[in-house]
Amino acid sequence: MRVVSIYELRRLPRRSALERLKRVDFVLDEEATLVPSEEFSRILENSGSVHKKLTHKHKVVRA
């Protein structure tokens, strides 16, 4: 059983972290629970797909 800590994954760039997840079986998270690496890699892939910054500014309209 190969396990990697979530703290180790956070130090790596995203692409390297995904490659590391392919080589392990479980991820040890903050609460000391073992999460299957396939499930964790799916979460990691989906978390970067949402834009965090606004692409346009809203105009303030006065009455």
C-alpha positions, 0 to 999 in steps of 0.5 A: 500500500503506497501512501502520500501525504496531502502536504507533500502534494501541495508543495508540488506543481499541479502536473507533478502532483497528478503524476505522483497520484498515479503512482500511489494508492491512497492520499493521507489528508489533514484529518488522517483519513485515507482517500483513494488516489483516483478520487483525489486526482479527480478532485484535483483536476476539477478544482483548477477548471474554475476561474477565480478572477473576474474577467470584466468589471461591473459598472456602477450605475447611479440613479 
